Amino acid sequence: MSISYNRIAYEALEVCNGVTMAAVEAAVARTGLGVGATAVDVGTGNAGVAIRLAQGFGLAVTAIEYDPGMAALARARIDDADAAVELVVGSAAEVLADRPPPDLITALGTTNITGEGRPTPEAGFAFLKTRLTPGGWVLWGDLVWIAEPSTPLRQIAEATNQYTDDAGWKRAAEAAGFEVVWSGLSAQAVFDAYAAAADRAARDWLAA
């Protein structure tokens, strides 16, 4: 099993991103989807969101994870929760292309969603639009530039994806044909708590 910072850190987290599970649940509740609807959780990480979609909303959930080490963590969490979640290890782009379109795609902090390498926000949303059922939903969460970054910071942060500001993400979604029915930015305290928990888990692992 491969070990990485994320693999260690995500064991300590409820959601593998700077967002609360309550916010995820509130967003999914807005869709009105329930038992019988299908969902795909892209970049599932520790499978926390996938498990909640299955157990909290009765959705038929497929969780996709590219990293085998992370997938092992997801499998352990799914088994421990006795959750009806199918786990697929592979590229999100390839798995989504080979599967029937779901009613909901959740993508919180995914990398290379299109499979092309460093996709733009526009390319990411355009790809997701083609993989949904008509009238389907996307719950998207990712980094947002709140000020213009320095060139070195942008190069580091955008090694696998290209990011934009809040308005830019919304424009990209609308350009792909989505209606943005709700959006929100996590409070700085939420993101700080996420980063602190991840850092603490890594330090504890090093000290063990």
C-alpha positions as CSV (number, residue, x, y, z in Angstrom):
1,M,0.0,0.0,0.0
2,S,1.4,3.4,-0.9
3,I,1.7,6.0,1.8
4,S,1.3,9.7,1.1
5,Y,0.6,12.9,3.0
6,N,-3.0,12.8,1.9
7,R,-3.4,9.1,2.7
8,I,-2.3,9.8,6.3
9,A,-4.1,13.0,6.7
10,Y,-7.5,11.9,5.3
11,E,-7.8,9.2,8.0
12,A,-8.4,12.1,10.5
13,L,-11.0,13.9,8.3
14,E,-14.7,13.6,7.9
15,V,-14.6,15.3,4.5
16,C,-11.4,15.3,2.4
17,N,-11.7,19.0,1.7
18,G,-12.2,22.3,3.4
19,V,-16.0,21.9,3.8
20,T,-18.2,20.5,6.5
21,M,-20.4,17.4,6.0
22,A,-23.4,19.6,7.1
23,A,-22.7,21.8,4.1
24,V,-22.5,18.8,1.8
25,E,-25.8,17.4,3.1
26,A,-27.6,20.7,2.8
27,A,-26.4,21.0,-0.9
28,V,-27.5,17.5,-1.7
29,A,-30.8,18.0,0.0
30,R,-31.5,20.8,-2.5
31,T,-31.6,18.3,-5.3
32,G,-34.6,16.4,-4.0
33,L,-32.9,13.1,-4.9
34,G,-33.6,10.1,-2.8
35,V,-34.0,6.3,-2.9
36,G,-33.5,5.0,-6.4
37,A,-31.4,7.9,-7.7
38,T,-27.8,7.3,-8.7
39,A,-24.7,9.2,-7.6
40,V,-21.0,9.1,-8.4
41,D,-18.5,10.5,-5.9
42,V,-15.3,11.5,-7.8
43,G,-12.0,11.4,-6.0
44,T,-13.7,9.8,-3.0
45,G,-10.7,9.9,-0.7
46,N,-11.7,8.3,2.6
47,A,-15.3,7.7,1.2
48,G,-16.9,9.9,3.9
49,V,-19.1,11.7,1.4
50,A,-20.0,8.6,-0.6
51,I,-21.0,6.8,2.6
52,R,-23.2,9.7,3.7
53,L,-24.9,9.9,0.2
54,A,-25.8,6.2,0.5
55,Q,-26.8,6.1,4.2
56,G,-28.3,9.6,4.5
57,F,-30.1,9.9,1.2
58,G,-30.6,6.3,0.0
59,L,-28.7,6.9,-3.2
60,A,-27.1,4.2,-5.2
61,V,-23.5,5.4,-5.0
62,T,-20.3,4.6,-7.0
63,A,-17.1,6.0,-5.5
64,I,-14.2,6.6,-7.7
65,E,-10.6,6.8,-6.4
66,Y,-7.5,6.9,-8.6
67,D,-4.9,6.3,-5.9
68,P,-4.7,2.7,-4.7
69,G,-3.5,3.6,-1.3
70,M,-6.3,6.0,-0.8
71,A,-8.7,3.4,-2.2
72,A,-7.7,1.0,0.5
73,L,-8.7,3.6,3.1
74,A,-12.0,4.1,1.3
75,R,-12.6,0.4,1.2
76,A,-12.0,0.1,4.9
77,R,-14.3,2.9,5.7
78,I,-17.1,1.5,3.5
79,D,-16.8,-1.9,5.0
80,D,-16.7,-0.5,8.6
81,A,-19.9,1.5,7.8
82,D,-21.5,-1.5,6.1
83,A,-22.4,1.0,3.4
84,A,-24.0,0.1,0.0
85,V,-21.2,1.9,-1.9
86,E,-19.5,0.5,-5.0
87,L,-15.8,1.4,-5.0
88,V,-14.0,1.7,-8.4
89,V,-10.2,2.2,-8.5
90,G,-9.3,4.2,-11.7
91,S,-9.3,7.4,-13.6
92,A,-12.5,9.4,-13.1
93,A,-12.6,10.3,-16.8
94,E,-12.4,6.7,-17.9
95,V,-14.8,5.3,-15.3
96,L,-17.4,8.0,-16.0
97,A,-17.1,7.4,-19.8
98,D,-17.8,3.7,-19.3
99,R,-20.7,4.0,-16.9
100,P,-24.4,5.0,-17.4
101,P,-24.8,8.7,-16.6
102,P,-25.8,9.2,-12.9
103,D,-28.3,11.7,-11.5
104,L,-25.7,13.3,-9.3
105,I,-21.9,13.8,-9.5
106,T,-20.1,15.0,-6.4
107,A,-16.6,16.3,-7.0
108,L,-14.9,17.9,-4.0
109,G,-11.2,18.7,-4.6
110,T,-10.8,16.4,-7.6
111,T,-7.7,16.4,-9.8
112,N,-7.6,16.1,-13.6
113,I,-11.4,15.3,-13.9
114,T,-11.2,15.3,-17.7
115,G,-8.1,13.1,-18.0
116,E,-6.4,15.6,-20.2
117,G,-4.0,17.0,-17.6
118,R,-4.5,20.4,-15.9
119,P,-8.0,21.0,-17.1
120,T,-9.5,24.5,-17.0
121,P,-12.7,25.1,-15.1
122,E,-14.6,25.3,-18.4
123,A,-13.3,22.0,-19.6
124,G,-14.1,20.3,-16.3
125,F,-17.7,21.4,-16.2
126,A,-18.2,20.7,-19.9
127,F,-17.0,17.1,-19.4
128,L,-19.3,16.6,-16.4
129,K,-22.2,17.9,-18.3
130,T,-21.8,15.1,-20.9
131,R,-21.7,12.5,-18.1
132,L,-25.0,13.3,-16.3
133,T,-28.5,12.3,-16.9
134,P,-30.7,15.1,-18.5
135,G,-31.4,17.4,-15.6
136,G,-28.8,15.9,-13.5
137,W,-26.9,17.6,-10.7
138,V,-23.2,18.4,-9.9
139,L,-22.0,19.3,-6.4
140,W,-18.6,20.8,-7.1
141,G,-16.1,22.1,-4.6
142,D,-12.6,23.3,-5.1
143,L,-10.0,26.0,-4.4
144,V,-11.0,29.6,-5.1
145,W,-8.5,32.4,-5.7
146,I,-9.6,35.2,-3.4
147,A,-6.8,37.5,-4.7
148,E,-4.5,37.3,-7.7
149,P,-1.8,34.8,-6.8
150,S,1.9,35.3,-7.4
151,T,3.3,33.4,-10.4
152,P,5.2,30.8,-8.3
153,L,2.2,30.2,-6.1
154,R,-0.1,29.6,-9.1
155,Q,2.5,27.3,-10.7
156,I,2.6,25.1,-7.5
157,A,-1.2,25.2,-6.8
158,E,-2.1,24.5,-10.4
159,A,0.1,21.5,-11.0
160,T,-2.9,19.3,-11.7
161,N,-5.8,21.7,-12.2
162,Q,-6.4,25.3,-13.2
163,Y,-8.3,27.4,-10.7
164,T,-10.2,30.7,-10.8
165,D,-12.2,33.0,-8.5
166,D,-15.7,32.5,-7.3
167,A,-17.3,34.4,-10.2
168,G,-15.0,32.5,-12.7
169,W,-16.2,29.1,-11.4
170,K,-19.8,30.2,-11.8
171,R,-19.2,31.5,-15.3
172,A,-17.5,28.2,-16.2
173,A,-20.5,26.2,-15.0
174,E,-23.0,28.3,-16.8
175,A,-20.9,28.2,-20.0
176,A,-21.2,24.4,-19.8
177,G,-25.0,24.6,-19.6
178,F,-25.5,24.3,-15.9
179,E,-27.8,26.5,-13.8
180,V,-26.1,27.5,-10.6
181,V,-28.8,27.1,-8.0
182,W,-26.6,27.5,-4.9
183,S,-23.1,28.3,-4.1
184,G,-21.1,29.1,-1.0
185,L,-17.6,29.6,0.3
186,S,-16.4,27.9,3.4
187,A,-15.5,30.2,6.2
188,Q,-11.8,30.6,6.8
189,A,-12.2,28.9,10.2
190,V,-13.5,25.8,8.4
191,F,-10.6,25.7,6.0
192,D,-8.1,26.3,8.8
193,A,-9.6,23.5,10.9
194,Y,-9.3,21.1,7.8
195,A,-5.7,22.1,7.3
196,A,-4.9,21.8,11.0
197,A,-6.4,18.3,11.3
198,A,-4.6,17.1,8.3
199,D,-1.3,18.5,9.5
200,R,-1.8,17.1,13.0
201,A,-2.5,13.6,11.6
202,A,0.7,13.7,9.6
203,R,2.8,14.9,12.6
204,D,1.3,12.1,14.8
205,W,2.1,9.5,12.1
206,L,5.7,10.8,12.0
207,A,6.0,10.7,15.8
208,A,4.6,7.2,16.1
